[in-house]
Amino acid sequence: MRQTAPIVKSIHSATVLERRLRVYCLSVLCLFGFVGCDQAEPTSYLIPKEDRAVKMPTPVADSSVTKDSAPPNGSMRILPGMQAAADEAGGVTYTVPEGWEDLPASGIRKANLRVSDENGTAELTILVFPGDVGGRLANINRWRGQVGLDDAPPEDLPTFTEAYTISQHPGLYVRLEGGAQSILGGLLPFHGSTWFFKFLGSSGTVLGNEAKMKAFLDTVRLQDTHH
């Protein structure tokens, strides 16, 4: 009977100690639980917008086309130095046909004239370029392309051209009758340059003013510093 009290006391102490350990462990678990809950909070990230632009490969240049080639619409390409050459070529005077409008010269053009009638409109431009700009046939075929005509061989030139004196110098008169549009023009080699007188527009207007076009060319006088 003397040993019973200490044993009971020891058991009681152990029980108290276990309870304290349980409380301590529970506290620790709760602490880790709170930390875990904090870490479980969802986090937002800003994702950059996807760039959907597609870089296309650079087209391969056609080796058959040079930088000095004429544009596909048949108009003459203005090459470096042409503006300066046009400025140095001197001036031009003329008489405006009745019913035609004389517009201000602009850029490389030496003159601009316009006519309108019941058939449509047409414009006459005067330009000058150094040299022969590819030659007489090349220039005429360029004009032919502008009114929907095929290139002509040299032997066909007499069918739509004739010798014509412009500013007291031998030149060439050109008549190109197209479909919707036509051209009446004059070409004049003049002291190392070539002067172009192109009357382009609605076929009815252009061809209906042919007499006035020739009368206009008869009045043209180029500034001639060589005589």
Buried (B, 14 or more C-beta within 10 A) or exposed (E): EEEEEEEEEEEEEEEEEEEEEEEEEEEEEEEEEEEEEEEEEEEEEEEEEEEEEEEEEEEEEEEEEEEEEBEEEBEBEBEEEBEEBBEEBBEBEBEBBEEBEBBEBEEBBBBBBBBBBEBBEBBBBBBBBBEBBBEBBEBBBBBBBBBEBEEBEEEEBEEBBEEBEBBEEEBBBBBBBBEEBBBBBBBBBBEEBBBBBBBBBBBBBBBBBBEBBBEBBEEBEBEEEEE
